Amino acid sequence: MMTNVPGVLMLDLGTVLRGGQRQVLYLAHYLAEQGAFQPLLACPRGSALAAAAQKEGLPVLALPGRSFADPRLWWTLGTRIAREPVIQIVHTHDAHAALVGACLKKVWPRVLLVHSRRVSYPARPGLRGWKYRVADAAVGVSREIAEQLVAAGVARERVSAIHSGIDPSTYAPHVLRTAQDPFRFLAIGALTPQKGFDVLVEAAGLLAKETTLPKWTLQIVGSGPLQTRLSEQARQLGLLDGTAPLLTMPGRLESRAVLPYSDAVLVPSTAGEGSSATIKEAWATGVPVIASDLVSNKELVQGGFNGLLAETGSPVELAACMRRCLTEPELLVQLVNAGHDTLPAFTHTRMAASYQELYTKLISHAHSL
């Protein structure tokens, strides 16, 4: 690392490439391009993040493991921090890394510690929450998560909210369907309980009973432990009947590949939503959004303006929103235009610039002491 530019060790101990890891890549690229900070990605050797970072030419510190009990992890991180005083900030990006980062802070108090928390499950105020309280800055990817960090005992002046972002230029525009094609509803995500896909399937079952509506289909893209249960639920509701079933579940696909071929995107999550990438991706594609009214979703979607909101866990309200998409074409135009206007506040560069500003403030404050 160059000795005259402060370094940021970006610690992520995940093994797969999910939304949080994509944010790490966006941030590292931005820092490298701007030149005010030097990024160094610390992640497990063989992880998807390490492979992606190396492919994209970003500097990587390959960790020999991710276990808290693995002495090789501590040796690799510790010797790098000790050998390179230019590393002034350790920024952790997942809950496991946050604990490691907090321990590093105890050994090297000169290092400024930043945590990013991406899920809206409340942070615990007891012993397990101490990793956030020792940080110089704790960032929630929504205002809801930021308030949960305060509730867990983190000093309010150390807490901020920085929403995750997407790169709009990487999303193809919406592909219009022909007059003969059915309206295409789409949902994307892991098939896990908090994503609310059981609520969505129930809503689709209600919609299927209405024989006067325009033709429609629903595609749920993703994989996970609820695959069999959701398929059985759909079968019981008659959504899989015939040669042209109303519901298809093709497994996990890249969101960029399927979004352009949808006419409305559903985000029916019932818990745990941080700052939904799917909502922003729909806006970037030019597709209207229907979301549950979780607090974090409402930080993005203003009901009736840039999306529709349904009561969390209510298949009746979700079906009502889907019905509006089928019967109010002028509403869809309004939602798409407002989503397009909202998106600039939630781009990858907006996110990264906010973190760079935070780093600058932390270092400036440290130097003034």
N, C-alpha and C positions, 0 to 999 in steps of 0.2 A: 504493500500500500504506500501511496505517496505520503510523506511526512507532514505536508503543509495543508492537507485536506482531511477534515475529521471523518473517521470511519464509522459505519453503522453495521454491526453484526446482527443480521436478521435471522432469528432462530425459529425454525419450524420443524417439529418432530413427527409430522404426519408422513404416511407412506404413500398415499394416493393423491392424485391431483384433483382437488375439489375447489369450491369457490374461494376459500381462504387462501389456498396456495396460488391461485391465479392473481389474487390481490398482491401477494408477495412479489410475483414476477412483474406486475405492472409497476409497483413501487420501486423495485430495484432498477428497472429500465429507466424510469423517470430520473432517479437520483444520478445514475451514470451519465445520462444525457445532459442534465443540468450542471453537473460538476461541482456543486457546493458540498456534497457528501459522497463518500466512497461506500457503495454497498458490498457486503460480503454475506452470501447466503450460507448459513450453517444448517444442514439437513442430513438425514441418514443416507449413507452410501447405498445406492441402489433404489432410492425413493424416486417417485415420479417427478417430484419437484427438482431434485438434483439433476435428473436426466434432462428435464426441460430447460433448466438454467444453463447447463453446460452446452446444450444444443444452441441456445440463443446467445452464447458468448458472455454470460455473466459469471463473475468470480464465485466459486463454490468452496466452502470448507466441508469436505465430506466427513461426516461423523461415523465412527465405527459401530454405533448402535443408538438406540433411543431409550433404553431402560435407565431409570433413575439410579438403579443399583450397579450400573456398569461403570467401573472406574475408568475405562478407556474414554467414555464420554467426557468425564470431568477433566481428564488429562489433556484431551484434544482441545477442548474449549479453553481451559485454564492456561495452557502454555501459549496459545495464540494471543489471548488477552494480555498476558504478562510480557510477551515478546514484542507486541505492537501497541505502544501507548497511544498510537493514532486512533485506535478503536475507543471512541468516547461514548458510544451509545450501544446498548444491547436492546433490540426490539423483538419481543416474542409475539408469535402469531397464533398459538393454540394453547389450550389449557395445560397440557403436559409441559410444553416449553416454558410456560409462565412460572411453573414451580422451579424448573432448572434456572431460569433467569433470576428469580428471587434469591436463590442460593449463591449464584455468582455475584450478585450485588452485595451480599454479606461479606464475601471474601475480598472483592475489589470495589469498595465503596466509591472510588473515583469514577466508576462507570455509571452513566446515566441509564436508568432502566425504564423502558416503555413497554406496556402490555396493550395488546389489542384483544378485545373480547367480542366474539361474533355471534353468540347465541343469546336468546332472551330469557333463558332459564335463570332465575335469580342467583347471583353470586352469594355464597354463604358467608355470614358475618363472623363466624368462629375461626377456629384454627386453620381450616382449609382456605379461608379467605385472606390469610396473611400475605400470600404471594402478591396480591393486588395492592395491599396497603403499603408495602415497602417500595413500591414503584415510584419513580419521579413523575410519571404520567401514566394514567390508565385511560384507554380510549374504548368507548363503546361504538359499535358500528350503527347505532341508532340512539336517539335521545332516551328511549326506554331503557336500553342496556346501560347507558351512562348513569341514569338515576338508580339502577340496581347496584351499580358499583358504589355509589354514594351510600346507599342503604346498607351495603356490606362493610362500611367503615372507612372507605377511601375518602380522604379529604377532598371536599368539593373543588377546591382550587386546583387540584391535580387531575381532575376528571374532565374529559371533553368527548364530544360526539363527532365522529367522522364516518359518514356513510361510505360503504364500499362502492366501487364504480365499475363501469364496463367501457370497452372501446367501441363506440358506435360504428366506426368505419369498417368493422369486421362482420357486420350483419347485412345480409342481402335484403332488399325490400320485399314487401308483401306481394305475393303472386295472386292476382285476382282469379277467382273461380269463374267458370262459365255459368250461364243461367240454368243449365241442366244439373250442375253439380250440387250436392248437399252442402249446407253450411258446416264448416269444419271447426269444432271446438278442440282445444289442445290443452293438456296439463303435462308438466315436466317435473320430475323429481324422484328421489328415492322412495320406494314403496315401503314406507315406515309409518307407524301410527300418527306421528305429529303432522304429517303432510296432509291429512284430511281427505285422502282419496276415497275412503269408505263413504264419507259424506257426499262426495262428488258422484259416486256411482249411484247412491240413493237418489240424488237429485236428478240424474239422468233417467232413472226408473220412473220418477214422477213425470218428467217431460215426455217420456215415451208413451204415456197414457193419453196425451193430448193429440188427437188425430187431425186437428185442423191446422197445425203448425207447418211451416215450411220444412222440407227434409233437412236432416242434420246428421252428423256423426260426431263421435267423441274418441279421441286418441289419448291414452295415458302412456307417456314415454318414461321409462325408468325400470329399475330392477330393485329387488329387495325381498325381505322376509314375508311380506303380505301378498305376494304374487298369487299364490294359490287361493287365499281367502277372498281376494278381490275378484278373481275370476269366477269363483263359486257364487259370490254375491251377484255379480252381473248375470250369470246364467239363470239364477232364480228370478231375476227381474225381467228376463226375456231380452236382455240387451245383446245376447250372442246368438239369437235365433236366425235361421235362414242363411242364404248364401252371401248376403250383404249385412253383416251384423252392425248394430249401432255403435258398439264399443270395440276398439282394437287395442291391444297392449303388446307392442312389438319389442319390448325390452329397452335396454339403455341405448340411446342414440345421442349424437351431438346436437345440442339445442339449435345451433346455427343451421343445421341441415333440415330441421322440421318446422321451425318457426315461420318461414316464408309461406308455407303451404297450410297455414291455419288462418282462421277468420276471427277467432277470439281465444285468448289465453286465460286459463283459470288457475288461481293460486288459492286453494281452499284450506290452507294450513290451519291447524287447531292449536298449535303451541310451537315455541322454539324458533320462530322466524326472526332472523336478525335484520338484515337489509336485503330484501329479496332481489336477487339478480334476475330472476325470471320476469319480474315486472319491468325492469329497465330494458331487458332484452326485447320484450314485446313492444315497448315504446320505440326502440331503435329500429325494429322491423316494420313498424307502422300497423300494428295489430292492437285492437282494444283489449283491456284487461278487466277481469272480474276477480276480486280478491276477498278473502275473509277480513273481517274488521278487527283483526289483531292490532294492538297499539302500534307496533313497528310497521305494519302494512299501511296504517293510516298516516304515518309520517311521509309516505310516498304518494298514496292514492287519496285524492279528494273525491269522495263519492259523488257521482253525477257530473264531474268535471273532467278529470283525466283517467277515469276508470269507474267501475261500479263496485260497491261494497255490499257484502252479504253478512248477516250475523254469523259469527263463528260457530261452526257445528250445526248449522241449520240447513238441511237439504231443501226445505221449502223455500227459503229466501234465495238459496243458490239457484234453484230451478227458476225462480222468478226473474233473476238477473239474466239467466240464459235465454229465457223467453223474450226479454226485451231486446236482446241481440238479434233474435230471429224476426222480430216484428217492427223494429224501429231503426231502419237504415240510416236515417238522419242523425240519430244519436251516435251511431258508430263513427260517423265522420267527425263529429265533435270530440269524441273521446280520443280518437287517433291524433287529431290536431293538437289537443291539449297535452297529450302524452309527449308528442314531439317537442313542444315548448318547455315541458318540465325536465326533459332528459339532460340538458346541459349542466344542471346542478348535481348530476350523479354520474359523471364520467370518470374514467380512470385517471385522467390528468387532474381533475378537480380533487379527487381523493389524494393523489400523491402530493400535489402542491400543499394541501392542508397538513400532511405529515411533515413535509420539509419545513414548513413554517413552525410547526411544533418543535422539531429538532433545533431549529435556530434559536427559538425562545429559551429552550432548556439550556443550551450551551452558553448563551448570553447571560442567563441568570447565574449559572455555575461560575462563570468567570468573574462576575461582579461580587461574589462572596469573599 
